[in-house]
Each structure stands twice: as C-alpha cells, then as structure tokens.
Amino acid sequence: MEKKRIGFVSTRLAGTDGVSLETQKWVHIFERQGHECFYMAGELDTPADSSFLVPACHFNHPDILETFQECFGKPSRTPESTLKIEELKAGLKQSLRDFVSRFDLDLLIPENASTIPMNIPLGLAISEFAIETSFPMIIHNHDFFWERKRFLYNGCWDYLNKAFPPNLLSIQHACLNSSQDNQLSLRKGVSATVVPNVMDFANPPVPRDSYVDTLREDLGITPGEKLILQPTRIVKRKGIEHAIELVHRLGIPAVLVVSHEFGDEADDYEARVLGYSEIMKVKTILCADRIAEERGMGDDGKKMYTLADIYHECDMVTYPSSIEGFGNAFLEAVYYGCPIMVNNYSVYNYDIRPKGFQTIEIDDYVSNAAVEHALQILENPEIGRKMAAHNYELANKYFSYEVLEYKLTSMLVSCLGAI
C-alpha cells in the first residue's frame, strides 16, 4: 500500500489510560508499515512536530465540563446550552480542518471521541466534518454511552443518536469486542470490525533486573508479605472491593497495591476503597505517585518505577472489574507472566474465556473456591508459572500485534483502497 499520513483525534492522548495505550499500539503498527502518524487532542505527550494541541478537545476544559454538566443528570437542556454547544462545535470543526490541512492527512482516526460523550461538541464536530467533507475515517470505539449508567439519564439524546457514534458512508468502525459489535449493529445499523486489545507477545518483556530489588521496601511492603497488584484506575466498575476481600480472606501476610489514580468518573470511590480496606484490615497501598513512564528519580528525590517493574515483582494480579471494553490490564498480566484473579465480566466471558485461559475466576463475588485457588498458587508458585506459560501461548495466538496488523491493513484498504 502507498504510504499514508494518518491523524489521530481524541480528548487526551497522554499517559497510561486505555485509549492512549491502544492508540500507541495502532501507531506502532502503522509506523512499521511506513505510514506517518499525527495527533490532535486536548492533552498530548506525543512528538511536538507531529502534534496539534487543541485545549477544547479535553473533557476537563472548563467550557466542555460545563456543557457536560448541562446535558447529563437531567432530562432536558436549556436553549442557552444548545447555543453554547453549537459554538464549541464550530470551533472544534475548524480545528479538525486545520489539523487535516497542516499535516496534509489522508485519514482520520477518532479515538473514543465519537463513542463516549465526555466531550459532546467534539463528537458533533467529527460527525459534521465527516458529512461535509466525506473525509475517510476509522472510528476506534472503546466505550459506548449505553454501557455506562451515568450517561443514560440525559438531556442530549439528539446528540447521542446523531454522533455517538455516527453512521456515515465515509466511516469505518472498529470496536473492542463482539458484544459491542452486536449492540452497534442493533442500535446504530453500523457494521464494525472487532479489534481486540493486544500486546507484543512476539517479543517477551525485558526480564526483571536488580533495579526492582528496592521496590517492595520503597512501597512499604515488609519481608514475607505477598504483593497482590490491582493494575487499574480507582473507578467503581473496577470492583476493587473484591480484591480487598480476597486479600483479607487469604489469611496470610499480603498487601494490595493499586497502581493508578482515580479515573474520570469523579466520585468518592477512592475514600470508599480506603475505608473498606480499614474495615477488612487489609494493608492497601496507592502507589500512582511512584510510577512513571520511565525509571528515574522523582521531584521529591524518591526512586520511580515503571508499571512493568511492579508486574515483575507482584505475586498475583487482581482484575475484578464488572465492566470493561476489553481488558488491557488482563493482557498486561498475561504478558508479564502473572497469575490472575478475574471477575467473569461480559467481554471476558464472550471473547477471552472461551479461548482457554487459566485464571482464578469469581462471578461477582469472592467464593471459597476462588480463595482456595489463590492460596494454592501463592503457596506453590510453580502452579502459577505453568498457568502463566499456558496463557502467554494463547495470547500470542489471539491477541498479538500480528493480529492487529492484519485487521488494520484490512480497514485501511476498505477506506483508501489498495493503491
């Protein structure tokens, strides 16, 4: 295929949230095929010479936050709200034109910006830009509004029906799992390509080294305590209470380490997690302030670790989510060879479990069998190593970069042709 110039559009393309991580993987595949990639968002940690920062793209921009609050949690919106949304949409649509023009783009890929309505003007701008220009797009859908209870009571059904996501001839759609594909067809009349989350299983991770020797002590973990890792943001749907209960019921010295901060679903859930830990007498460590993209020293002079370092050092991963678009942390745990406790959330049940993965399963509550299984693995690490090797082999077959490359190439040909 002729080399293309591809622009990614999102609210934020920075840090370790799922959308940013999966975008990086798509970029990796495109760039190794020879294509060039460019970025437009309200927060970016991408190369400066290929980036187009538009503050109003961010869901935390004051004007965008105001429109969000005027549209959700109530059954209607005011005429003034509609006018403000239209004004913001017009500005963002012009930004899209400028982005395409500045970098002479051939294709746009909105990353969740037309899927979850955190920024309604941006979603509307993408939809109208597509209908006015027929510019080719692949919309990468991660989280649909109907999958989140907080979006269902609103005063913006017209916008959601029009643009989250849009159904237009110039647009190809990708989603994370087969359930989303079914719902997208039923609700929007859209046919999508299922593109699961992936990891580079053809290239195993760099082995653990001596840098990690101080990790447990630096996090306040004493000798003899097992490190149980919850590698997610602190968000209600992550079900962190189940992880706390499991650690409590193990009956052995163990610590729960939560790797990320609270998410964009602002509430008091962090206090809930810490309060429940106290009730269950579980030592819970929030270590987001000690994790960075690269190793080094923090501004406070303390040693910083990567998420990979914590995976290497942990004894078990907990992943008790009730809802996930796919399960990036699940694949990370497999990649780093960790035994996993996982809740039987719908996507796991439909798209992951049938492949034959070996895990400690719960079904919305921590059963005696799950506790016994976890104890067996923690007391006999060889069992966990065999499970991990089995899971890695399966993931390499079904969720590798090579699978992603095949699917992306197919969508590029559908959008742009084979020339």
PyMOL commands that set and color helices and strands:
alter all, ss='L'
color gray80, all
select helices_A, chain A and resi 18-32+48-50+55-57+62-71+79-103+120-133+145-147+149-151+157-163+178-188+210-219+236-238+240-250+269-280+288-290+307-313+328-335+346-355+368-379+381-398+401-416
alter helices_A, ss='H'
color red, helices_A
select strands_A, chain A and resi 5-9+36-41+51-53+107-110+137-140+171-175+192-194+226-230+254-258+283-286+296-297+303-304+316-319+340-343+360-362
alter strands_A, ss='S'
color yellow, strands_A
deselect
rebuild
show_as cartoon
